[in-house]
Amino acid sequence: MRVLVCLKQILDPDVPARDFEIDPAAKAAKRGGANLVTNIFCENAIETALQFREAAGDVKVTALCYGESSAEDCLRKAMAMTVDEACLVEREGNTNPDAAAVGQVLAAAISRLEQDGGPFDAVLVGRESGDWGTGQTGGVLAEELGRPALGFVESLSPGNGGITLRRQTDVGIEVAEAEPPFVVTITNNEDNVPRIPKTRDVMMSYRKPLQKVSPADLGLDGDEIRNGFSSFEVEEIFVPTDEVDCELAEGDTLDERVDQLARKIHEVVASIG
């Protein structure tokens, strides 16, 4: 059985605004001093795949990423978490391609990997990315591959002739039995928190082969893919700021300061109407 996990590299969403820059002309965020990390829901997907391998036994897990050359770090970390093999589709051009472009590239890469090693029973994608959060890649990828899809899955386990999927819904937990091949988007829960790689596995991950291809190698239109399609347009990007106007209550005594504060509260309430 084969399982594939799609990864995305993003700016660390936990860094303060001072660690990155906004380019108003390009309508994009510049890295600055911010770290690049693997999207957390993608790491949940890796952990889910590894737990399924541990439960099912004979399962090979492959990691796939469409990103810049720096995204190799995401794949090396995945291999340190004991993913069996990894492939990077190197991206040029648009730093924020839309889900249609990403889905087309990932689908072409998956088809190539399946030609070389056989079909994937399950393709796992993080439910959304921590930068733009559109949550559309999983659905687009399933459409490109012509496979059924299910969202907000939190775990996979061996089933009766298929794979049992446990997913989150608005009204509770739903359990479904799925027959491969299929695509699922993975959400987080307390049981799929990403494991911390062992030191030995981290060292071994840099000795493992990492396949690298370009969109052109996959038979895709290079110019079109570099453009990243254009299903949306960014109107403006900025770091929101909170303006605070602080006024101190003055007076020589506590009673005078309390009286001034009370008058100020009365004025504010009156202005609100």
C-alpha atoms as one frame of an Amber mdcrd trajectory, in Angstrom:
protein
   0.000   0.000   0.000   1.234   3.503  -0.841   0.332   6.825   0.787   1.383
  10.274  -0.436   1.442  13.467   1.641   1.515  16.925   0.013   3.469  19.637
   1.840   3.685  23.409   1.638   6.413  25.720   2.927   5.238  29.035   4.378
   6.497  31.977   6.401   6.347  31.098  10.084   2.879  32.417  11.092   4.017
  32.874  14.697   6.756  35.421  14.004   6.145  39.089  14.909   5.489  41.599
  12.139   8.930  43.157  12.606  10.572  39.987  11.263   9.160  40.272   7.744
   8.391  43.006   5.245   5.499  43.914   2.978   6.159  44.844  -0.643   3.177
  47.071  -1.559   4.084  47.110  -5.259   4.311  43.320  -5.549   1.442  42.878
  -3.056   3.424  40.173  -1.296   5.226  39.508   1.961   9.013  39.419   1.906
  10.749  36.949   4.138  13.077  39.417   5.878  14.342  37.706   9.032  11.378
  35.338   9.328  11.820  31.583   9.290  10.301  29.331   6.648   8.440  26.346
   8.080   6.252  23.465   6.981   2.569  24.331   7.134   1.277  22.866  10.412
  -1.691  21.037   8.839   0.743  19.406   6.418   2.750  18.175   9.399  -0.484
  16.802  10.880  -0.926  14.973   7.567   2.587  13.487   7.813   1.907  12.274
  11.341  -1.444  10.800  10.274   0.234   8.906   7.421   2.991   7.589   9.693
   0.488   6.411  12.294  -1.450   4.626   9.561   1.773   2.928   8.427   2.434
   1.795  11.984  -1.085   0.360  12.274  -1.337  -1.219   8.808   2.191  -2.523
   8.438   3.246  -2.746   4.774   2.770   0.913   3.816   5.196   3.197   1.966
   4.846   6.938   2.666   5.972   9.523   0.099   6.208  13.291   0.654   5.638
  15.721  -2.230   6.128  19.489  -2.263   5.654  22.147  -4.927   7.783  25.097
  -3.883  11.013  27.020  -4.183  14.387  25.346  -3.661  14.202  26.211   0.057
  11.268  23.793   0.345  13.826  20.998   0.367  14.019  21.695   4.117  10.366
  20.640   4.496  11.040  17.365   2.728  14.207  16.691   4.717  12.213  17.183
   7.905   9.545  14.810   6.600  12.238  12.202   5.956  13.599  12.827   9.461
  10.101  11.976  10.696  10.717   8.672   8.788   8.832   9.278   5.553  10.196
   6.744   3.049  10.845   8.985   0.033  10.376  12.576  -1.092   9.990  14.619
  -4.269  10.288  18.364  -4.852   8.702  20.110  -7.824  10.743  23.307  -8.025
   8.671  26.435  -8.488   9.654  29.579 -10.354   7.749  32.780 -10.931   4.582
  33.558  -8.982   5.254  33.159  -5.255   1.542  32.742  -4.578   0.062  30.512
  -7.305  -3.653  29.812  -7.022  -5.102  26.447  -6.026  -5.824  25.540  -9.657
  -2.152  25.882 -10.606  -0.965  24.062  -7.491  -3.487  21.263  -8.007  -2.449
  20.794 -11.628   1.245  20.593 -10.741   0.697  18.208  -7.832  -1.566  15.983
  -9.942   1.060  15.796 -12.719   3.755  14.963 -10.184   1.591  12.281  -8.562
   0.897  10.721 -11.962   4.642  10.615 -12.667   5.397   9.028  -9.301   2.654
   6.463  -9.880   4.161   5.543 -13.245   7.455   4.828 -11.507   6.227   3.071
  -8.364   2.560   2.154  -8.653  -0.685   3.884  -7.618  -1.162   5.716  -4.336
  -4.010   4.347  -2.256  -4.419   7.624  -0.365  -3.297  11.196  -1.015  -3.218
  13.417   2.084  -3.294  17.230   2.000  -3.389  19.681   4.902  -6.866  21.152
   5.305  -5.548  24.684   4.621  -2.328  26.663   4.639  -1.236  28.927   7.455
  -0.505  31.854   5.141  -3.477  32.314   2.785  -5.809  29.713   4.268  -7.969
  29.184   1.175  -8.421  25.457   1.833  -9.023  24.661  -1.847  -5.994  22.615
  -2.895  -7.346  19.272  -1.693 -10.566  19.580  -3.667  -8.823  20.824  -6.809
  -6.262  18.020  -6.593  -9.000  15.389  -6.251 -10.729  16.800  -9.334  -7.469
  16.769 -11.319  -6.825  13.150 -10.319 -10.438  12.101 -10.848 -10.671  10.616
  -7.360 -13.230  11.019  -4.534 -12.346  13.349  -1.674 -13.267  13.809   1.965
 -12.414  16.790   4.151 -11.429  17.408   7.772 -10.130  13.866   8.333  -8.195
  13.386  11.579  -7.115   9.746  11.328  -6.824   6.741   9.016  -6.892   3.114
  10.121  -7.069  -0.277   8.379 -10.668  -1.256   7.652 -12.613  -4.205   6.290
 -11.263  -4.277   2.756 -10.672  -0.541   2.731  -9.495   2.297   4.961 -11.496
   3.698   7.863 -11.554   7.494   7.994 -12.448   9.460  11.090 -13.428  13.066
  10.343 -14.621  16.156  12.175 -18.006  17.705  11.371 -20.057  20.579  12.755
 -22.108  18.149  14.841 -19.423  15.701  15.985 -17.290  12.874  14.634 -18.160
  10.924  11.487 -16.605   7.547  10.607 -16.476   6.478   6.959 -15.166   3.418
   5.134 -13.300   4.361   1.955 -12.065   2.205  -0.887  -8.759   3.432  -2.420
  -7.730   5.448  -4.259  -8.946   8.717  -2.695  -7.871  12.182  -1.539  -8.413
  13.531   1.988  -7.677  16.837   3.677  -6.222  16.422   7.162  -7.132  18.560
  10.151  -5.486  18.608  13.555  -6.496  16.839  16.741  -4.777  15.778  19.939
  -3.690  12.457  18.445  -1.908  13.645  15.271   0.456  16.200  16.807   3.660
  15.966  14.720   6.364  13.836  16.296   9.789  15.292  17.054  12.417  13.603
  14.861  15.230  11.727  16.567  18.756  13.067  16.129  19.829   9.960  14.231
  16.862  10.258  11.838  17.676  13.931  11.222  21.224  12.999  10.262  20.045
  10.133   8.062  17.516  12.364   6.268  20.345  14.310   4.605  21.831  11.087
   3.246  18.620   9.926   1.603  18.016  10.698  -2.080  15.600  13.510  -2.858
  13.987  13.573  -6.287  13.743  16.999  -7.912  11.742  17.837 -11.031  10.441
  20.941 -12.780   6.933  21.560 -14.136   8.406  21.224 -17.628   9.665  17.738
 -16.713   6.052  16.861 -15.940   4.868  17.958 -19.365   3.260  21.194 -18.142
   3.263  24.575 -19.853   6.193  26.326 -18.174   4.992  29.898 -18.825   1.464
  29.168 -17.639   2.644  27.478 -14.458   5.164  30.241 -13.692   2.318  32.726
 -13.995   0.441  30.756 -11.359  -2.878  31.230 -13.226  -5.082  34.150 -12.144
  -8.318  33.016 -10.520  -7.960  35.772  -7.925  -6.330  39.171  -7.509  -4.753
  40.545  -4.351  -6.120  44.049  -3.869  -3.919  45.002  -0.935  -1.655  43.392
   1.629  -0.640  45.074   4.864   0.153  44.472   8.507  -2.850  45.588  10.591
  -2.062  47.977  13.413  -4.054  48.926  16.493  -4.078  52.641  17.280  -4.383
  53.371  20.976  -5.116  56.847  22.314  -4.332  56.916  26.010  -5.318  59.838
  28.223  -4.339  59.941  31.879  -6.710  61.192  34.551  -4.944  64.053  36.309
  -5.439  65.619  39.719  -3.680  66.284  42.990  -5.803  63.830  44.941  -7.403
  60.458  44.271 -10.882  61.997  44.432  -9.965  64.556  41.749  -8.606  61.846
  39.445 -11.676  59.649  39.963 -13.937  62.633  39.264 -12.087  63.411  36.029
 -12.289  59.772  34.949 -16.021  59.690  35.610 -16.561  62.857  33.523 -14.530
  61.376  30.672 -16.575  58.142  30.728 -19.756  60.203  30.697 -18.520  62.182
  27.657 -17.626  58.992  25.752 -21.010  57.381  26.522 -22.822  60.550  25.461
 -20.888  60.715  22.182 -21.858  57.147  21.371 -25.491  58.161  21.813
